[in-house]
Amino acid sequence: MVGLGTGWILMLMLLLSVISLAIMLERVWLYWSLRDDIEELMRDMGRRLRSGDLDAARQRLEASRSAEAAVMIAGLVEADRGADSADEAMKGASALQRLKLEKRLAFLGTLGNNAPFIGLLGTVIGIVAAFDELSKVKMAAAGASTQLAPEAVMARISEALVATAIGILIAIPAVAAFNAFQRVVRSTTANTEALGHLLLAHLKAVPASAGGAAEAPRHEHGGGGARAKAEDSDRKN
């Protein structure tokens, strides 16, 4: 490993940096394609749900490309089965969307944590190689070799330090991107929960309204029967 020098470490870090950059660009494109005005979406859904027009609510959601809309559509599909069914459907859809949003982020987090150590490994290998060159100086008898040895040692040391610097340069953007993307995932999850509570509030209110409307005719019917009995009693008297 020492005989190979730090060249293979530098090539490995170059490959990892290319993969990291590709993942960053792919995630940025995905999050950009899923963007939407969630506040406006919530206002539109509130108006449609209050009016009881579930078809219009679903059409509004299908027009949105956001992950929040995809989760709420799953709840609307099960809305006719009750609030509990809609809640479970949204939980399942939310889990799938979260997996989609967090895809490949583990690579960025792992690279950000370990790239400096990979660079440090290159530094250690370079320092060991430098000491190996230094040992050859003592074994050399020719004066020309003695003159060239310090240059070889310094070259090994500089190559070793470059490996550490490259490792740090790879780690910094990877960690920054990982934290930024995790914030996007948390924000999307919070928006999803807010929209889900809006739908559940509507579904839980509909049975209560229907029950109140059904209760009123029974009271009215009961009152009519009492009046009829009173009239019959008056006629008998």
KABEL-V260281 format. One record per pair of residues at least 24 apart in sequence whose ideal C-beta (glycine too) atoms are under 10 Angstrom apart, sorted by the first residue. I is the first residue (numbers start at 1). GAP is how many residues later the second one is. If there is no record, write none. Layout:
{{I;GAP} {I;GAP}}
//
This chain:
{{1;120} {1;124} {1;127} {1;128} {2;122} {2;123} {2;124} {2;125} {2;126} {2;127} {2;129} {2;130} {3;122} {3;126} {3;129} {4;121} {4;125} {5;117} {5;120} {5;121} {5;123} {5;124} {5;151} {5;154} {5;155} {5;158} {6;113} {6;115} {6;116} {6;117} {6;118} {6;119} {6;120} {6;121} {6;123} {6;150} {6;153} {6;154} {6;155} {6;156} {6;157} {6;158} {6;160} {7;115} {7;118} {7;119} {7;152} {7;156} {8;114} {8;117} {9;109} {9;110} {9;111} {9;112} {9;113} {9;114} {9;115} {9;116} {9;117} {9;150} {9;151} {9;153} {9;154} {9;157} {9;158} {10;108} {10;109} {10;112} {10;149} {10;152} {10;153} {10;156} {10;157} {12;106} {12;109} {12;110} {13;98} {13;102} {13;105} {13;106} {13;109} {13;150} {13;153} {13;154} {13;156} {13;157} {13;158} {14;152} {14;156} {16;91} {16;94} {16;95} {16;98} {16;99} {16;102} {16;151} {16;154} {16;158} {17;94} {17;98} {17;149} {17;150} {17;152} {17;153} {17;154} {17;156} {17;157} {19;85} {19;88} {19;89} {19;92} {20;84} {20;87} {20;88} {20;91} {20;92} {20;95} {20;150} {20;151} {20;153} {20;154} {20;157} {20;158} {21;149} {21;152} {21;153} {21;156} {22;82} {23;80} {23;81} {23;82} {23;84} {23;85} {23;88} {23;151} {23;154} {23;155} {23;158} {24;80} {24;84} {24;149} {24;150} {24;152} {24;153} {24;154} {24;156} {24;157} {25;152} {26;77} {26;78} {27;74} {27;75} {27;76} {27;77} {27;78} {27;81} {27;150} {27;151} {27;153} {27;154} {27;157} {28;149} {28;152} {28;153} {28;156} {30;37} {30;70} {30;71} {30;73} {30;74} {30;151} {30;154} {31;36} {31;70} {31;149} {31;150} {31;153} {31;154} {31;157} {33;32} {33;33} {34;30} {34;31} {34;32} {34;33} {34;34} {34;35} {34;36} {34;63} {34;66} {34;67} {34;150} {34;154} {35;29} {35;30} {35;31} {35;149} {36;27} {36;28} {36;29} {36;30} {36;31} {36;32} {36;33} {36;155} {37;27} {37;29} {38;26} {38;28} {38;30} {38;31} {38;149} {38;150} {38;152} {38;153} {38;154} {38;156} {38;157} {39;152} {39;155} {40;24} {41;25} {41;27} {41;28} {41;31} {41;150} {41;154} {41;157} {42;26} {42;30} {42;149} {42;152} {42;153} {42;156} {45;24} {45;27} {45;31} {45;150} {45;153} {45;154} {45;157} {46;149} {46;152} {46;155} {46;156} {48;154} {49;27} {49;30} {49;149} {49;150} {49;152} {49;153} {49;154} {49;156} {49;157} {50;152} {50;155} {52;150} {52;154} {52;157} {54;25} {54;26} {54;145} {54;148} {54;149} {57;142} {57;145} {61;134} {61;138} {66;31} {66;122} {66;125} {66;126} {66;129} {67;26} {67;27} {67;29} {67;30} {67;31} {67;33} {67;34} {67;118} {67;121} {67;122} {67;124} {67;125} {68;26} {68;29} {68;120} {68;121} {68;122} {68;123} {68;124} {68;125} {68;126} {68;127} {68;128} {69;122} {69;123} {69;126} {70;24} {70;26} {70;27} {70;30} {70;122} {71;24} {71;25} {71;26} {71;27} {71;117} {71;118} {71;120} {71;121} {71;122} {71;124} {71;125} {71;128} {72;120} {72;123} {72;124} {72;126} {72;127} {74;122} {75;120} {75;121} {75;123} {75;124} {75;125} {75;128} {76;123} {76;127} {78;125} {79;120} {79;121} {79;123} {79;124} {79;127} {80;123} {81;122} {82;121} {82;122} {82;124} {82;125} {83;116} {83;117} {83;118} {83;119} {83;120} {83;121} {83;122} {83;123} {83;124} {84;116} {84;119} {84;120} {85;118} {86;110} {86;113} {86;114} {86;116} {86;117} {86;118} {87;109} {87;110} {87;112} {87;113} {87;116} {87;117} {89;107} {90;102} {90;103} {90;105} {90;106} {90;107} {90;109} {90;110} {91;101} {91;102} {91;105} {93;99} {93;103} {94;94} {94;95} {94;98} {94;99} {94;102} {97;88} {97;91} {97;92} {97;95} {98;87} {98;88} {98;90} {98;91} {98;94} {100;85} {101;80} {101;81} {101;83} {101;84} {101;85} {101;87} {101;88} {102;79} {102;80} {102;82} {102;83} {104;77} {105;72} {105;73} {105;76} {105;77} {105;79} {105;80} {106;72} {107;67} {107;71} {108;65} {108;66} {108;67} {108;68} {108;69} {108;70} {108;71} {108;72} {108;73} {108;74} {109;65} {109;66} {109;68} {109;69} {109;70} {109;72} {109;73} {110;64} {110;68} {111;59} {111;60} {111;62} {111;63} {111;64} {111;66} {111;67} {112;58} {112;59} {112;60} {112;61} {112;62} {112;63} {112;64} {112;65} {112;66} {112;67} {113;58} {113;61} {113;62} {113;65} {114;53} {114;56} {114;57} {114;60} {115;51} {115;52} {115;53} {115;54} {115;55} {115;56} {115;57} {115;58} {115;59} {115;60} {116;48} {116;49} {116;50} {116;51} {116;52} {116;53} {116;54} {116;55} {116;56} {117;47} {117;50} {117;54} {118;45} {118;46} {118;48} {118;49} {118;52} {118;53} {119;41} {119;42} {119;43} {119;44} {119;45} {119;46} {119;47} {119;48} {119;49} {119;50} {119;51} {119;52} {120;40} {120;43} {120;44} {120;47} {120;48} {121;42} {121;43} {121;46} {122;37} {122;38} {122;39} {122;40} {122;41} {122;42} {122;43} {122;44} {122;45} {123;34} {123;36} {123;37} {123;38} {123;39} {123;40} {123;41} {123;42} {123;44} {124;36} {124;39} {124;40} {125;31} {125;34} {125;35} {125;38} {126;29} {126;30} {126;31} {126;32} {126;33} {126;34} {126;35} {126;36} {126;37} {126;38} {127;29} {127;30} {127;32} {127;33} {127;34} {128;28} {128;32} {129;24} {129;26} {129;27} {129;28} {129;30} {129;31} {130;24} {130;25} {130;26} {130;27} {130;28} {130;29} {130;30} {131;25} {131;26} {132;24} {133;24}}
//
